[in-house]
Amino acid sequence: MEVQRNRLMDRVRGVGANYTELTRRFATWLGLHSTDAAALAEILYAEDKGSPLSPARLSERISLSSGATTILLNRLELAGHVVRTREHTDGRVVTLRSSPAIRPRAEEFFGPYTERMATEMAQYSQEQLRQFENFVEHLRGTMDSLLENEYREHRPGARSARGDT
């Protein structure tokens, strides 16, 4: 069982490393810093899901301070990749949207990824995919908890900013 868990963890790490590399190549392809490309990918993904991000949600997703996220958004907006809109009934809420010019480029870049992933997933039954989805969701919940608690202060054992253990 331990050997199987180790193999599985190795593969999970590999998928994470590959996604990081894919984002880095997206950045190079667009001539952006990798953090800017990661932010743009998050904005595009959120739009695709029908839940566009606010700057605060983007900040959480890419682990940047609000000030750093504002600077990043300024760069993306200046480059013509992102538009900030006020769509919410509360006019103070800013919504991040990809610009019309960047969407086709992102689809061109990520098209092969999307197609290959769909082909791979088509090999599995709905029940197998549901089990995998549950497994990945549990892994993500564990990682979220570790990042929020044990690794909050960038070191194991630091459970919270208040110093609770």
Number of C-alpha atoms within 10 A of each C-alpha: 6 7 8 9 10 11 12 12 12 12 12 14 12 12 12 12 12 12 12 14 13 16 21 19 16 22 19 13 13 17 11 18 13 18 17 21 23 20 21 27 18 18 24 24 15 16 15 10 8 9 12 20 20 17 19 16 16 22 19 12 14 14 13 15 12 15 10 12 21 15 11 20 22 15 15 20 17 11 11 14 19 22 17 17 13 13 12 10 7 8 9 9 15 18 19 25 20 22 17 12 11 16 13 12 14 17 13 11 16 15 13 11 13 11 10 11 11 11 11 9 12 11 10 11 10 11 9 12 14 12 12 12 12 12 12 13 12 12 13 12 12 12 14 12 14 16 16 15 20 17 17 16 15 10 11 12 15 18 19 14 10 7 9 9 9
